[in-house]
Amino acid sequence: MKKAKEKAIRPKQHQKKQPGSEKLMRPAPAFEPLISTKKLAGKVALITGGDSGIGRAVAVAFAAAGADVVLSYLNEHKDAKVTAAAVAAHGRKAILLPGDISSEKHCQLLVRKTIKEFGQLDILVNNAAVQYPQKSLEKISAAQLEKTFRVNVFPHFYLSKAALKHLKAGSSIICTTSVTAYRGSDHLIDYASTKSAIVGFIRSLSTALADKKIRVNGVAPGPIWTPLIPSTFTAAEVAVFGSDVPLKRATEPNEVAPCYVFLASEEASYITGQVLHPNGGEIING
């Protein structure tokens, strides 16, 4: 991230608690789909971090494409209700299931309730994450390191494992990684490390599930305007967030959501083990 001396591209703001509230953000992140199709008609998706940010935009894009959704989130009930209403506006159903996904038992519960409600599970989106910026490696405590991995990585294993018995040929697992997995981040060392672990998970699980015709892919956004930003960066940092990429701005969640719709659809039937990079023009190797 560039320093606050760069030209501000949004109002200074900071939220004291993460993952933050979308309702308090100025301007509010855009989440309504850019293009509406019905390529996911009849599908059911379970989305972690589904209350806001990327998860909200993906949920609404999935609904616009014809899917019902289950929204997993920690405790951001107001944001989750807004997402559910947006899903309903597209004529689809959203189930809200709050709780801590760092618990394997809760992840198992999410899958069981999805099956009980809809009788099927076709798309799993492993998306929820936390981040705790620190100025140096020495500032990262053992407790912070463990929590970051427990929230960002472990649920990918827990949920995918619980979902496997219900996923059929043509089903899709989509994991949210990050540009930081490829270029690193000096102030998000532990976070970037979890996102690198997710890339390894995508590549390994996609190979393991190829014979079952279950596809596993990922999306690695660059700077993106979600509640995680004002809840983890200073007001001055938020003001210039995203200005250091070639397109000179952070992306909106609804500009990234089409990647998830594509990967979940039959249009991506020959794509597995891959990661899409909506990152504002950063050149990625690896």
C-alpha contacts under 8 A as a table, 3 or more apart, distances in Angstrom:
res1	aa1	res2	aa2	distance
1	M	237	E	7.98
1	M	241	F	7.03
1	M	242	G	7.60
1	M	244	D	6.99
2	K	6	E	7.19
2	K	237	E	7.87
2	K	240	V	7.42
2	K	241	F	7.66
2	K	243	S	7.61
2	K	244	D	6.25
3	K	6	E	6.35
3	K	237	E	6.75
3	K	240	V	7.75
4	A	7	K	7.72
4	A	8	A	7.73
4	A	236	A	5.31
4	A	237	E	5.33
4	A	239	A	7.30
4	A	240	V	6.21
6	E	240	V	6.38
6	E	243	S	7.95
7	K	240	V	6.40
8	A	11	P	7.34
8	A	239	A	4.82
8	A	240	V	4.68
9	I	239	A	5.76
9	I	240	V	5.51
9	I	241	F	7.59
9	I	243	S	7.28
9	I	249	R	7.42
10	R	26	R	7.71
10	R	27	P	7.66
10	R	238	V	7.44
10	R	239	A	4.90
10	R	240	V	6.92
11	P	26	R	6.81
11	P	238	V	7.76
11	P	239	A	5.50
12	K	235	A	4.53
12	K	236	A	5.65
12	K	237	E	7.82
12	K	238	V	6.04
12	K	239	A	4.79
13	Q	25	M	7.84
13	Q	26	R	7.85
13	Q	230	P	6.19
13	Q	234	T	7.29
13	Q	235	A	4.29
13	Q	236	A	7.48
13	Q	238	V	6.50
13	Q	239	A	7.33
14	H	230	P	4.60
14	H	231	S	5.87
14	H	232	T	7.69
14	H	233	F	6.85
14	H	234	T	5.79
14	H	235	A	4.88
14	H	238	V	7.48
15	Q	18	Q	7.38
15	Q	20	G	6.34
15	Q	21	S	7.93
15	Q	230	P	5.41
15	Q	231	S	4.37
15	Q	232	T	7.47
16	K	20	G	7.78
16	K	231	S	5.80
16	K	232	T	7.84
17	K	20	G	5.67
17	K	231	S	5.60
17	K	232	T	7.84
18	Q	21	S	7.89
18	Q	130	V	7.68
18	Q	227	P	7.60
18	Q	228	L	6.24
18	Q	231	S	4.84
18	Q	232	T	6.59
19	P	130	V	6.72
19	P	227	P	6.07
19	P	228	L	4.95
19	P	231	S	6.14
19	P	232	T	7.94
20	G	227	P	4.70
20	G	228	L	5.75
20	G	230	P	7.07
20	G	231	S	5.01
21	S	24	L	5.65
21	S	25	M	7.04
21	S	52	S	7.82
21	S	76	E	7.25
21	S	79	D	6.80
21	S	227	P	5.55
22	E	25	M	5.35
22	E	28	A	6.60
22	E	29	P	7.31
22	E	52	S	6.28
22	E	53	G	7.27
22	E	79	D	6.48
22	E	226	T	7.11
22	E	227	P	5.33
23	K	28	A	7.00
23	K	79	D	6.85
24	L	28	A	7.67
25	M	28	A	5.14
25	M	29	P	7.49
25	M	227	P	7.09
25	M	230	P	7.60
29	P	53	G	7.10
29	P	225	W	6.08
29	P	226	T	6.50
29	P	252	E	6.01
29	P	253	P	6.63
30	A	57	A	7.73
30	A	252	E	5.68
30	A	253	P	6.10
30	A	254	N	5.83
31	F	53	G	7.70
31	F	56	R	6.69
31	F	57	A	4.35
31	F	58	V	7.96
31	F	60	V	7.23
31	F	252	E	7.38
31	F	253	P	5.64
31	F	254	N	4.51
32	E	57	A	6.45
32	E	60	V	6.47
32	E	61	A	6.95
32	E	254	N	6.11
33	P	36	S	6.31
33	P	57	A	7.22
33	P	60	V	6.84
33	P	61	A	5.12
33	P	64	A	7.21
33	P	254	N	5.76
33	P	257	A	7.61
33	P	258	P	7.78
34	L	254	N	6.66
34	L	255	E	7.28
36	S	61	A	7.43
36	S	64	A	5.52
36	S	65	A	6.16
37	T	64	A	6.48
37	T	65	A	4.83
37	T	66	G	7.70
38	K	41	A	5.39
38	K	64	A	6.77
38	K	65	A	3.93
38	K	66	G	5.01
39	K	65	A	5.37
39	K	66	G	6.87
39	K	265	S	6.22
39	K	266	E	7.68
40	L	43	K	5.59
40	L	62	F	6.84
40	L	65	A	5.04
40	L	66	G	5.04
40	L	67	A	5.45
40	L	261	V	7.80
40	L	264	A	7.60
40	L	265	S	6.18
41	A	65	A	6.26
41	A	66	G	3.94
41	A	67	A	5.45
42	G	66	G	6.33
42	G	67	A	5.78
42	G	68	D	7.59
43	K	66	G	7.12
43	K	67	A	4.73
43	K	68	D	6.45
43	K	121	L	7.43
43	K	122	D	5.84
43	K	123	I	7.45
44	V	67	A	5.47
44	V	68	D	4.91
44	V	69	V	5.66
44	V	70	V	7.76
44	V	118	F	7.34
44	V	120	Q	6.61
44	V	121	L	5.24
44	V	122	D	5.36
44	V	123	I	6.29
45	A	62	F	7.96
45	A	67	A	6.91
45	A	68	D	6.39
45	A	69	V	4.78
45	A	70	V	6.18
45	A	121	L	6.19
45	A	122	D	5.98
45	A	123	I	4.45
45	A	124	L	5.72
45	A	125	V	7.30
46	L	69	V	5.83
46	L	70	V	4.67
46	L	71	L	6.31
46	L	72	S	7.32
46	L	111	V	7.91
46	L	114	T	7.39
46	L	121	L	7.36
46	L	123	I	6.34
46	L	124	L	5.01
46	L	125	V	6.11
47	I	50	G	5.35
47	I	55	G	6.52
47	I	59	A	7.22
47	I	69	V	7.22
47	I	70	V	6.14
47	I	71	L	5.33
47	I	72	S	5.93
47	I	124	L	6.21
47	I	125	V	4.70
47	I	126	N	6.38
47	I	127	N	6.84
48	T	55	G	6.79
48	T	71	L	6.27
48	T	72	S	4.54
48	T	73	Y	6.05
48	T	125	V	6.39
48	T	126	N	5.62
48	T	127	N	5.23
48	T	128	A	5.16
49	G	52	S	6.77
49	G	53	G	7.96
49	G	54	I	7.81
49	G	55	G	5.27
49	G	56	R	7.79
49	G	71	L	7.21
49	G	72	S	5.79
49	G	73	Y	4.89
49	G	74	L	7.62
49	G	127	N	5.78
49	G	128	A	4.19
49	G	129	A	7.44
50	G	53	G	7.77
50	G	54	I	7.56
50	G	55	G	3.98
50	G	56	R	5.09
50	G	58	V	7.90
50	G	59	A	6.71
50	G	70	V	7.97
50	G	71	L	4.68
50	G	72	S	5.53
50	G	73	Y	5.91
50	G	80	A	7.08
50	G	83	T	7.75
50	G	127	N	7.93
50	G	128	A	7.74
51	D	55	G	6.27
51	D	56	R	5.41
51	D	71	L	6.55
51	D	72	S	7.29
51	D	73	Y	5.95
51	D	76	E	6.81
51	D	77	H	7.66
51	D	79	D	5.38
51	D	80	A	3.99
51	D	81	K	7.59
51	D	82	V	7.88
51	D	83	T	6.00
52	S	55	G	5.59
52	S	56	R	4.41
52	S	57	A	7.37
52	S	79	D	6.08
52	S	80	A	6.82
52	S	83	T	7.05
52	S	226	T	7.32
52	S	227	P	7.28
53	G	56	R	5.41
53	G	57	A	6.45
53	G	225	W	7.28
53	G	226	T	4.48
53	G	227	P	6.31
53	G	253	P	6.01
54	I	57	A	5.22
54	I	58	V	6.02
54	I	127	N	7.75
54	I	226	T	7.04
54	I	253	P	5.06
54	I	254	N	7.60
54	I	256	V	7.43
54	I	257	A	6.89
55	G	58	V	5.14
55	G	59	A	6.04
55	G	127	N	6.69
55	G	128	A	7.73
56	R	59	A	5.10
56	R	60	V	6.23
56	R	83	T	5.75
57	A	60	V	5.26
57	A	61	A	6.01
57	A	253	P	5.63
57	A	254	N	5.30
57	A	257	A	5.80
58	V	61	A	5.02
58	V	62	F	5.93
58	V	253	P	7.96
58	V	254	N	7.46
58	V	257	A	4.83
58	V	258	P	7.69
58	V	260	Y	6.73
58	V	261	V	7.48
59	A	62	F	5.12
59	A	63	A	6.19
59	A	69	V	6.46
59	A	71	L	7.76
59	A	83	T	7.56
59	A	87	V	6.92
60	V	63	A	4.96
60	V	64	A	6.14
60	V	83	T	7.23
60	V	86	A	6.32
60	V	87	V	5.13
60	V	90	H	7.74
61	A	64	A	5.02
61	A	65	A	6.21
61	A	254	N	7.83
61	A	257	A	6.51
61	A	258	P	7.21
61	A	261	V	6.97
62	F	65	A	4.94
62	F	66	G	6.35
62	F	67	A	5.33
62	F	68	D	7.47
62	F	69	V	7.66
62	F	261	V	6.33
63	A	66	G	4.99
63	A	67	A	4.75
63	A	68	D	6.01
63	A	69	V	7.27
63	A	87	V	5.61
63	A	88	A	7.98
63	A	90	H	6.01
63	A	91	G	7.41
63	A	92	R	5.67
63	A	93	K	7.98
64	A	67	A	7.35
64	A	87	V	7.67
64	A	90	H	5.54
65	A	261	V	7.74
66	G	92	R	6.97
67	A	92	R	6.62
68	D	92	R	5.31
68	D	93	K	5.04
68	D	94	A	6.12
69	V	92	R	7.85
69	V	93	K	6.38
69	V	94	A	4.89
69	V	95	I	6.52
70	V	94	A	5.55
70	V	95	I	4.70
70	V	96	L	6.17
70	V	97	L	7.21
70	V	114	T	6.68
71	L	80	A	7.53
71	L	94	A	6.81
71	L	95	I	5.98
71	L	96	L	5.00
71	L	97	L	6.00
71	L	98	P	7.95
72	S	96	L	6.41
72	S	97	L	5.01
72	S	98	P	5.64
72	S	99	G	7.28
72	S	110	L	7.53
73	Y	76	E	6.83
73	Y	80	A	7.63
73	Y	96	L	7.91
73	Y	97	L	6.62
73	Y	98	P	4.83
73	Y	99	G	6.18
73	Y	100	D	7.57
73	Y	128	A	7.78
74	L	98	P	5.09
74	L	99	G	4.72
74	L	100	D	5.57
74	L	101	I	7.66
75	N	98	P	5.77
75	N	99	G	6.70
76	E	79	D	5.67
76	E	80	A	6.24
77	H	80	A	5.00
77	H	81	K	6.17
77	H	98	P	7.84
78	K	81	K	5.27
78	K	82	V	6.52
79	D	82	V	5.19
79	D	83	T	6.41
80	A	83	T	5.07
80	A	84	A	6.19
80	A	96	L	7.07
81	K	84	A	4.97
81	K	85	A	6.14
81	K	96	L	7.93
82	V	85	A	5.15
82	V	86	A	6.28
83	T	86	A	5.08
83	T	87	V	6.23
84	A	87	V	5.04
84	A	88	A	6.17
84	A	93	K	7.64
84	A	94	A	5.32
84	A	95	I	7.47
84	A	96	L	7.61
85	A	88	A	4.98
85	A	89	A	6.17
86	A	89	A	5.04
86	A	90	H	6.84
87	V	90	H	5.41
87	V	91	G	6.91
87	V	92	R	5.79
87	V	93	K	6.58
87	V	94	A	6.40
88	A	91	G	4.96
88	A	92	R	5.05
88	A	93	K	5.77
88	A	94	A	7.04
89	A	92	R	7.40
97	L	110	L	7.11
99	G	106	H	6.91
100	D	103	S	5.97
100	D	106	H	6.62
101	I	104	E	6.90
101	I	106	H	5.97
101	I	107	C	5.67
101	I	151	V	6.71
101	I	155	P	5.93
102	S	106	H	7.86
102	S	107	C	7.87
102	S	150	R	5.30
102	S	151	V	5.00
102	S	154	F	6.48
102	S	155	P	5.89
103	S	106	H	5.31
103	S	107	C	6.48
103	S	155	P	7.73
104	E	107	C	5.02
104	E	108	Q	6.23
104	E	155	P	7.16
104	E	158	Y	5.54
104	E	159	L	7.82
105	K	108	Q	5.08
105	K	109	L	6.18
106	H	109	L	4.85
106	H	110	L	6.22
107	C	110	L	5.08
107	C	111	V	6.60
107	C	155	P	7.00
107	C	158	Y	6.11
107	C	159	L	5.44
107	C	162	A	7.40
108	Q	111	V	5.33
108	Q	112	R	6.27
108	Q	158	Y	7.29
108	Q	159	L	6.70
108	Q	162	A	5.63
109	L	112	R	5.01
109	L	113	K	6.05
110	L	113	K	5.31
110	L	114	T	6.16
111	V	114	T	5.06
111	V	115	I	6.30
111	V	159	L	7.34
111	V	162	A	6.53
111	V	163	A	6.17
112	R	115	I	5.26
112	R	116	K	6.12
113	K	116	K	4.90
113	K	117	E	5.99
114	T	117	E	5.27
114	T	118	F	5.98
114	T	119	G	7.22
114	T	120	Q	7.22
114	T	121	L	6.96
115	I	118	F	5.32
115	I	119	G	4.38
115	I	120	Q	5.19
115	I	121	L	6.55
116	K	119	G	5.65
118	F	121	L	7.68
120	Q	166	H	6.79
121	L	124	L	7.58
121	L	163	A	7.54
121	L	166	H	6.20
121	L	167	L	6.17
122	D	166	H	7.98
122	D	167	L	5.92
122	D	168	K	7.27
122	D	170	G	7.94
122	D	171	S	4.89
122	D	172	S	6.50
123	I	171	S	5.88
123	I	172	S	4.91
123	I	173	I	5.83
123	I	174	I	7.63
123	I	264	A	6.62
124	L	160	S	7.52
124	L	163	A	7.84
124	L	172	S	6.45
124	L	173	I	4.77
124	L	174	I	6.21
125	V	173	I	5.98
125	V	174	I	4.81
125	V	175	C	5.80
125	V	176	T	7.68
126	N	155	P	7.46
126	N	156	H	5.84
126	N	159	L	7.90
126	N	173	I	7.58
126	N	174	I	6.21
126	N	175	C	4.68
126	N	176	T	6.23
127	N	175	C	5.97
127	N	176	T	4.93
127	N	177	T	7.99
128	A	151	V	7.40
128	A	152	N	6.61
128	A	176	T	7.95
129	A	148	T	7.75
129	A	151	V	5.98
129	A	152	N	4.73
130	V	148	T	6.24
130	V	151	V	6.78
130	V	152	N	6.62
130	V	191	Y	7.63
130	V	228	L	7.45
131	Q	148	T	6.72
131	Q	188	L	7.16
131	Q	191	Y	5.71
131	Q	228	L	7.74
131	Q	232	T	7.11
132	Y	144	Q	7.67
132	Y	188	L	6.89
132	Y	191	Y	7.53
132	Y	232	T	6.49
133	P	187	H	5.30
133	P	188	L	5.15
133	P	232	T	6.88
133	P	233	F	7.48
134	Q	137	L	7.31
134	Q	139	K	6.01
134	Q	140	I	6.66
134	Q	187	H	5.12
134	Q	188	L	6.49
135	K	139	K	6.85
135	K	186	D	7.58
135	K	187	H	5.37
136	S	139	K	5.48
136	S	140	I	7.29
136	S	186	D	7.41
136	S	187	H	6.61
137	L	140	I	5.50
137	L	189	I	7.15
138	E	141	S	7.56
140	I	144	Q	6.22
140	I	145	L	6.53
140	I	190	D	7.80
141	S	144	Q	5.16
141	S	145	L	6.19
142	A	145	L	5.10
142	A	146	E	6.12
143	A	146	E	5.25
143	A	147	K	6.15
144	Q	147	K	5.18
144	Q	148	T	6.06
145	L	148	T	5.30
145	L	149	F	6.39
145	L	190	D	6.25
146	E	149	F	5.32
146	E	150	R	5.97
147	K	150	R	4.94
147	K	151	V	6.09
148	T	151	V	5.47
148	T	152	N	5.83
148	T	153	V	7.94
148	T	190	D	6.99
148	T	191	Y	6.59
148	T	194	T	7.44
149	F	152	N	5.13
149	F	153	V	5.21
149	F	154	F	6.58
149	F	190	D	7.92
149	F	191	Y	7.91
149	F	194	T	6.00
150	R	153	V	5.90
150	R	154	F	5.08
150	R	155	P	7.28
151	V	154	F	6.29
151	V	155	P	6.56
152	N	155	P	6.91
152	N	156	H	7.75
152	N	191	Y	7.98
152	N	194	T	6.25
152	N	195	K	7.64
153	V	156	H	5.59
153	V	157	F	7.23
153	V	194	T	6.12
153	V	195	K	7.85
153	V	197	A	7.18
153	V	198	I	6.56
154	F	157	F	5.38
154	F	158	Y	6.26
155	P	158	Y	4.71
155	P	159	L	5.63
155	P	160	S	7.92
156	H	159	L	5.60
156	H	160	S	5.91
156	H	175	C	7.64
156	H	198	I	7.93
157	F	160	S	5.36
157	F	161	K	5.90
158	Y	161	K	5.32
158	Y	162	A	6.21
159	L	162	A	5.08
159	L	163	A	5.92
160	S	163	A	5.08
160	S	164	L	6.04
160	S	173	I	7.61
161	K	164	L	5.48
162	A	165	K	6.94
163	A	166	H	5.51
163	A	167	L	6.25
164	L	167	L	5.17
167	L	171	S	5.75
167	L	214	I	7.39
168	K	171	S	5.50
168	K	212	K	7.51
168	K	213	K	7.65
168	K	214	I	6.78
169	A	212	K	5.89
169	A	213	K	4.64
169	A	214	I	5.37
170	G	213	K	5.83
170	G	214	I	5.55
170	G	215	R	7.04
170	G	266	E	7.64
170	G	269	S	7.36
171	S	213	K	7.55
171	S	214	I	5.11
171	S	215	R	6.46
171	S	264	A	7.58
172	S	214	I	5.75
172	S	215	R	4.86
172	S	216	V	5.92
172	S	217	N	7.84
172	S	263	L	7.49
172	S	264	A	5.59
173	I	214	I	7.58
173	I	215	R	6.21
173	I	216	V	4.70
173	I	217	N	6.44
173	I	264	A	7.76
174	I	216	V	5.84
174	I	217	N	5.01
174	I	218	G	5.14
174	I	219	V	7.43
174	I	260	Y	7.10
174	I	263	L	7.35
174	I	264	A	7.55
175	C	198	I	7.29
175	C	202	I	7.24
175	C	216	V	7.81
175	C	217	N	6.38
175	C	218	G	4.53
175	C	219	V	6.43
176	T	198	I	7.84
176	T	218	G	5.61
176	T	219	V	5.07
176	T	220	A	6.12
176	T	221	P	7.88
177	T	181	A	7.02
177	T	195	K	4.88
177	T	196	S	7.31
177	T	198	I	6.07
177	T	199	V	6.69
177	T	218	G	6.52
177	T	219	V	5.88
177	T	220	A	4.71
177	T	221	P	7.26
178	S	181	A	5.54
178	S	182	Y	7.67
178	S	192	A	7.54
178	S	195	K	5.90
178	S	219	V	7.20
178	S	220	A	3.95
178	S	221	P	5.18
178	S	222	G	6.42
179	V	182	Y	5.52
179	V	183	R	6.39
179	V	184	G	7.71
179	V	220	A	5.33
179	V	221	P	5.81
179	V	222	G	5.10
179	V	277	H	7.46
179	V	279	N	6.90
180	T	183	R	5.14
180	T	184	G	4.51
180	T	185	S	5.84
180	T	192	A	5.07
180	T	195	K	7.06
180	T	196	S	7.85
180	T	222	G	7.81
181	A	184	G	5.74
181	A	192	A	5.17
181	A	193	S	6.60
181	A	194	T	7.82
181	A	195	K	5.08
181	A	196	S	4.40
181	A	199	V	7.64
182	Y	196	S	7.29
182	Y	284	I	6.50
182	Y	285	N	7.00
182	Y	286	G	6.84
183	R	284	I	7.38
184	G	188	L	7.98
184	G	189	I	7.23
184	G	192	A	5.95
185	S	188	L	5.16
185	S	189	I	5.79
185	S	192	A	6.36
186	D	189	I	5.84
188	L	191	Y	5.20
188	L	192	A	5.89
189	I	192	A	5.28
189	I	193	S	6.14
190	D	193	S	5.00
190	D	194	T	6.36
191	Y	194	T	5.19
191	Y	195	K	6.42
192	A	195	K	5.05
192	A	196	S	6.24
193	S	196	S	5.03
193	S	197	A	6.26
194	T	197	A	4.97
194	T	198	I	6.35
195	K	198	I	5.02
195	K	199	V	6.58
196	S	199	V	5.16
196	S	200	G	6.61
197	A	200	G	5.12
197	A	201	F	6.24
198	I	201	F	4.80
198	I	202	I	6.15
199	V	202	I	5.12
199	V	203	R	6.31
199	V	218	G	7.51
199	V	275	V	7.87
200	G	203	R	5.25
200	G	204	S	6.04
201	F	204	S	5.21
201	F	205	L	5.82
202	I	205	L	5.44
202	I	206	S	5.87
202	I	216	V	5.96
202	I	217	N	5.91
202	I	218	G	6.73
202	I	273	G	5.70
202	I	274	Q	7.52
203	R	206	S	5.41
203	R	207	T	6.57
203	R	216	V	7.77
203	R	217	N	7.86
203	R	273	G	4.69
203	R	274	Q	7.20
204	S	207	T	5.40
204	S	208	A	6.38
204	S	273	G	7.66
205	L	208	A	4.85
205	L	209	L	6.06
205	L	216	V	6.73
205	L	273	G	7.82
206	S	209	L	5.32
206	S	210	A	5.93
206	S	214	I	7.63
206	S	215	R	6.06
206	S	216	V	4.79
206	S	217	N	7.31
206	S	272	T	6.01
206	S	273	G	5.01
207	T	210	A	5.26
207	T	273	G	7.17
208	A	211	D	7.41
209	L	212	K	5.29
209	L	213	K	6.53
209	L	214	I	5.61
209	L	215	R	7.07
209	L	216	V	7.93
210	A	213	K	5.06
210	A	214	I	6.06
210	A	215	R	6.80
211	D	214	I	7.74
215	R	269	S	7.82
215	R	271	I	7.15
215	R	272	T	5.02
215	R	273	G	7.42
216	V	272	T	5.28
216	V	273	G	5.61
216	V	274	Q	7.67
217	N	263	L	7.09
217	N	271	I	7.66
217	N	272	T	5.45
217	N	273	G	5.07
217	N	274	Q	5.02
217	N	275	V	5.81
218	G	273	G	7.70
218	G	274	Q	6.24
218	G	275	V	4.42
218	G	276	L	6.34
219	V	259	C	7.03
219	V	260	Y	7.37
219	V	275	V	5.20
219	V	276	L	4.76
219	V	277	H	6.14
219	V	278	P	7.59
220	A	275	V	6.53
220	A	276	L	6.04
220	A	277	H	5.01
220	A	278	P	6.65
220	A	279	N	7.36
221	P	224	I	6.83
221	P	256	V	7.17
221	P	277	H	5.84
221	P	278	P	5.05
221	P	279	N	5.10
222	G	250	A	7.50
222	G	251	T	7.53
222	G	277	H	7.50
222	G	278	P	6.33
222	G	279	N	3.77
222	G	280	G	6.51
222	G	282	E	7.93
223	P	241	F	7.20
223	P	242	G	5.23
223	P	249	R	7.82
223	P	250	A	4.87
223	P	251	T	6.32
223	P	279	N	6.71
223	P	280	G	7.86
224	I	242	G	7.41
224	I	250	A	4.93
224	I	251	T	4.70
224	I	252	E	5.93
224	I	253	P	6.67
225	W	229	I	6.74
225	W	250	A	6.01
225	W	251	T	6.21
225	W	252	E	5.60
225	W	253	P	6.76
226	T	229	I	5.86
226	T	230	P	7.88
226	T	252	E	7.96
226	T	253	P	7.25
227	P	230	P	5.88
227	P	231	S	6.24
228	L	231	S	5.24
228	L	232	T	6.09
229	I	232	T	5.47
229	I	233	F	5.86
229	I	238	V	6.80
230	P	233	F	5.54
230	P	234	T	7.03
230	P	235	A	7.07
230	P	238	V	6.15
233	F	237	E	5.95
233	F	238	V	6.16
234	T	237	E	5.14
234	T	238	V	6.15
235	A	238	V	5.08
235	A	239	A	6.32
236	A	239	A	5.21
236	A	240	V	7.06
237	E	240	V	5.62
237	E	241	F	5.99
238	V	241	F	4.92
240	V	243	S	5.62
241	F	244	D	7.72
241	F	249	R	7.28
241	F	250	A	6.59
242	G	245	V	6.19
242	G	248	K	6.28
242	G	249	R	4.52
242	G	250	A	4.19
242	G	251	T	7.82
243	S	247	L	7.71
243	S	248	K	4.24
243	S	249	R	4.73
243	S	250	A	6.91
244	D	248	K	5.85
244	D	249	R	7.47
245	V	248	K	5.15
245	V	249	R	6.82
245	V	279	N	7.91
245	V	280	G	5.90
245	V	281	G	6.49
245	V	282	E	6.34
246	P	280	G	6.08
246	P	281	G	5.31
246	P	282	E	6.71
247	L	280	G	5.19
247	L	281	G	6.36
248	K	280	G	7.63
249	R	280	G	7.52
250	A	280	G	7.45
251	T	255	E	6.51
251	T	256	V	7.49
251	T	279	N	7.61
251	T	280	G	7.15
252	E	255	E	5.39
252	E	256	V	7.01
253	P	256	V	5.30
253	P	257	A	6.22
254	N	257	A	5.06
254	N	258	P	7.20
255	E	258	P	6.62
256	V	259	C	5.78
256	V	260	Y	7.52
256	V	278	P	6.31
257	A	260	Y	5.33
257	A	261	V	6.54
258	P	261	V	4.94
258	P	262	F	6.04
259	C	262	F	5.21
259	C	263	L	6.20
259	C	276	L	7.04
260	Y	263	L	5.12
260	Y	264	A	6.03
261	V	264	A	5.18
261	V	265	S	6.15
262	F	265	S	5.22
262	F	266	E	7.85
262	F	267	E	6.41
262	F	268	A	6.21
263	L	266	E	7.91
263	L	267	E	7.49
263	L	268	A	5.30
263	L	271	I	7.65
264	A	268	A	7.08
265	S	268	A	5.84
265	S	269	S	7.20
266	E	269	S	4.87
268	A	271	I	5.20
271	I	274	Q	6.78
278	P	281	G	7.81
279	N	282	E	6.00
